[in-house]
Amino acid sequence: MAEPPEYNETFMREVDENLRRDQMRDLGKRYSGWIAAALVLFLAASGGFIWWQKHKVERSERQIEQLAEVFKNIGAGTPGAAPQKLDQLSEDGTKSVRATALFTRAALALQQNDVKLATAKYRQIAEDSSLPEPYRDAALLRQTALEFDSLQPPQVISRLSPLAKPGNPWFGSAGEMTAMALIKQGQKAQAGELFAAIAKDKTVPETIRSRAVQIAGSLGVDAGGALPPAQ
């Protein structure tokens, strides 16, 4: 009678390996059709994704070329069908193309003295949550600047409150309009302090800071040391 194999770690490892190999062979036989179908679906999905990415790149390139053509025509003083092309790109373009087309359409409307249309375009950008925040903030500033005379001071202050804070990239422009709204409300001391804060913020463009120093001084707030002395 044959002796049983030695019951040790090496023997157990060989048994385990043989068992795993048999299980994989049986699994392959049992599910070979499903595995093949899954592989085909994976390859199809991968191919579709690659095609879609390529299509998006080509589409974006075409849209950028169309924008460049519009800019060229506007620069040459022959806008022609530029408004219609910009309207189309603002609907169908990628996020950056849409935002650029809307800003350009608003600028073109202002050039044609159509303040109402320009304001509507800026509002459209500002309210489009799918666009990056810097685009929306810039549009909100321009919209507010165009509407400033028709808005009540509390509306201006409330609308610009997130931007009219030191350290915000739009603090200079938003702070100026907020301070002017405060003056309209009769809150001259508070407006003067805000102008002084603008003058002291070195991230704000110097032209705005210089103007802030002058207005703060006219309101009784000394911000003269905020700027370096003129050379």
VOZAKOL-231776 format. One line per 10 residues: their letters; for each residue x, y, z of C-alpha. Coordinates in nm, 3 decimals, decimal comma, m for minus. Layout:
BEGIN
A = X Y Z  ...;
//
This chain:
BEGIN
MAEPPEYNET = 0,000 0,000 0,000  0,134 0,338 m0,102  0,231 0,566 0,182  0,045 0,898 0,206  0,250 1,202 0,108  0,419 1,388 0,387  0,170 1,633 0,543  0,379 1,948 0,547  0,373 2,309 0,424  0,520 2,227 0,081;
FMREVDENLR = 0,255 1,962 0,016  m0,028 2,195 0,122  0,102 2,473 m0,106  0,108 2,235 m0,405  m0,249 2,121 m0,332  m0,363 2,483 m0,300  m0,200 2,581 m0,629  m0,356 2,285 m0,812  m0,696 2,368 m0,665  m0,672 2,734 m0,774;
RDQMRDLGKR = m0,563 2,628 m1,124  m0,857 2,389 m1,156  m1,099 2,654 m1,030  m0,973 2,909 m1,283  m1,002 2,653 m1,564  m1,358 2,569 m1,464  m1,443 2,939 m1,430  m1,307 3,008 m1,776  m1,513 2,726 m1,926  m1,830 2,826 m1,743;
YSGWIAAALV = m1,813 3,202 m1,805  m1,606 3,224 m2,122  m1,901 3,373 m2,315  m1,966 3,639 m2,054  m1,597 3,725 m2,026  m1,572 3,765 m2,402  m1,881 3,987 m2,409  m1,747 4,199 m2,121  m1,417 4,237 m2,303  m1,594 4,350 m2,620;
LFLAASGGFI = m1,801 4,602 m2,422  m1,488 4,733 m2,247  m1,306 4,780 m2,576  m1,611 4,948 m2,729  m1,649 5,182 m2,432  m1,277 5,266 m2,437  m1,292 5,335 m2,810  m1,601 5,550 m2,765  m1,438 5,749 m2,486  m1,123 5,810 m2,693;
WWQKHKVERS = m1,338 5,918 m2,991  m1,543 6,153 m2,772  m1,231 6,311 m2,624  m1,089 6,361 m2,972  m1,422 6,504 m3,091  m1,429 6,750 m2,798  m1,075 6,868 m2,875  m1,153 6,915 m3,244  m1,479 7,095 m3,159  m1,300 7,327 m2,918;
ERQIEQLAEV = m1,033 7,402 m3,177  m1,299 7,492 m3,436  m1,473 7,721 m3,187  m1,147 7,896 m3,099  m1,080 7,948 m3,469  m1,429 8,100 m3,506  m1,362 8,332 m3,212  m1,032 8,438 m3,364  m1,208 8,518 m3,690  m1,468 8,724 m3,503;
FKNIGAGTPG = m1,196 8,918 m3,319  m1,018 8,981 m3,647  m1,331 9,121 m3,810  m1,419 9,338 m3,510  m1,063 9,470 m3,495  m1,079 9,557 m3,862  m1,400 9,751 m3,807  m1,607 9,506 m4,011  m1,803 9,303 m3,755  m2,047 9,174 m4,019;
AAPQKLDQLS = m2,205 8,857 m3,880  m2,000 8,874 m3,558  m2,307 8,919 m3,332  m2,476 8,609 m3,474  m2,157 8,401 m3,448  m2,099 8,516 m3,091  m2,457 8,430 m2,997  m2,411 8,082 m3,141  m2,081 8,026 m2,958  m2,232 8,152 m2,634;
EDGTKSVRAT = m2,491 7,874 m2,663  m2,289 7,583 m2,805  m1,932 7,654 m2,701  m1,720 7,503 m2,427  m1,722 7,686 m2,094  m1,427 7,912 m2,173  m1,549 7,975 m2,528  m1,902 8,053 m2,405  m1,776 8,299 m2,145  m1,544 8,470 m2,394;
ALFTRAALAL = m1,821 8,492 m2,653  m2,062 8,644 m2,400  m1,807 8,901 m2,279  m1,725 8,992 m2,638  m2,093 9,019 m2,727  m2,147 9,253 m2,434  m1,848 9,467 m2,536  m1,977 9,482 m2,892  m2,320 9,588 m2,764  m2,161 9,870 m2,564;
QQNDVKLATA = m1,967 9,976 m2,872  m2,302 10,001 m3,048  m2,453 10,193 m2,752  m2,686 9,906 m2,663  m2,646 9,922 m2,285  m2,955 9,708 m2,224  m2,818 9,416 m2,426  m2,472 9,449 m2,271  m2,622 9,441 m1,923  m2,826 9,132 m2,012;
KYRQIAEDSS = m2,516 8,951 m2,136  m2,320 9,033 m1,821  m2,615 8,917 m1,613  m2,626 8,592 m1,809  m2,261 8,525 m1,728  m2,297 8,622 m1,362  m2,593 8,386 m1,313  m2,444 8,089 m1,499  m2,326 7,858 m1,220  m2,156 7,628 m1,472;
LPEPYRDAAL = m1,895 7,894 m1,551  m1,582 7,942 m1,339  m1,621 8,191 m1,053  m1,371 8,451 m1,188  m1,582 8,491 m1,503  m1,900 8,531 m1,298  m1,743 8,781 m1,057  m1,606 8,996 m1,340  m1,945 8,993 m1,511  m2,123 9,086 m1,188;
LRQTALEFDS = m1,894 9,388 m1,148  m1,958 9,508 m1,502  m2,330 9,448 m1,473  m2,341 9,647 m1,148  m2,137 9,930 m1,298  m2,384 9,960 m1,585  m2,685 9,944 m1,352  m2,533 10,155 m1,072  m2,741 10,468 m1,129  m3,066 10,271 m1,144;
LQPPQVISRL = m3,000 10,058 m0,835  m3,080 10,151 m0,477  m2,768 10,178 m0,256  m2,864 9,872 m0,046  m2,887 9,667 m0,367  m2,535 9,765 m0,468  m2,395 9,697 m0,121  m2,566 9,360 m0,092  m2,473 9,247 m0,442  m2,105 9,334 m0,408;
SPLAKPGNPW = m2,055 9,240 m0,044  m1,871 8,912 m0,123  m1,625 9,101 m0,346  m1,580 9,425 m0,150  m1,343 9,272 0,105  m0,966 9,319 0,146  m0,779 9,032 m0,016  m1,047 8,966 m0,276  m0,911 9,009 m0,632  m1,198 9,249 m0,709;
FGSAGEMTAM = m1,172 9,449 m0,388  m1,065 9,771 m0,560  m1,354 9,796 m0,807  m1,617 9,639 m0,584  m1,504 9,847 m0,287  m1,525 10,170 m0,487  m1,884 10,107 m0,592  m1,979 9,996 m0,242  m1,825 10,312 m0,094  m2,011 10,531 m0,345;
ALIKQGQKAQ = m2,334 10,356 m0,250  m2,258 10,428 0,116  m2,213 10,796 0,030  m2,555 10,792 m0,138  m2,694 10,655 0,187  m2,532 10,937 0,381  m2,280 10,708 0,550  m1,978 10,921 0,461  m1,759 10,814 0,751  m1,802 10,445 0,666;
AGELFAAIAK = m1,738 10,521 0,299  m1,420 10,711 0,389  m1,290 10,417 0,592  m1,359 10,183 0,301  m1,174 10,413 0,059  m0,883 10,423 0,306  m0,879 10,042 0,319  m0,867 10,031 m0,062  m0,580 10,279 m0,064  m0,381 10,064 0,180;
DKTVPETIRS = m0,433 9,735 m0,006  m0,122 9,686 m0,219  m0,295 9,421 m0,432  m0,529 9,688 m0,569  m0,412 9,865 m0,889  m0,233 10,192 m0,812  m0,474 10,402 m1,019  m0,763 10,289 m0,798  m0,557 10,336 m0,481  m0,464 10,691 m0,583;
RAVQIAGSLG = m0,827 10,776 m0,645  m0,922 10,618 m0,311  m0,668 10,837 m0,127  m0,821 11,152 m0,277  m1,182 11,055 m0,206  m1,100 10,936 0,148  m0,934 11,274 0,212  m1,241 11,459 0,086  m1,446 11,259 0,337  m1,215 11,351 0,625;
VDAGGALPPA = m1,016 11,027 0,639  m0,640 11,054 0,595  m0,503 10,778 0,372  m0,215 10,981 0,230  0,053 10,747 0,365  m0,092 10,451 0,179  0,099 10,529 m0,140  0,472 10,586 m0,189  0,569 10,950 m0,254  0,571 11,057 m0,618;
Q = 0,914 11,048 m0,780;
//
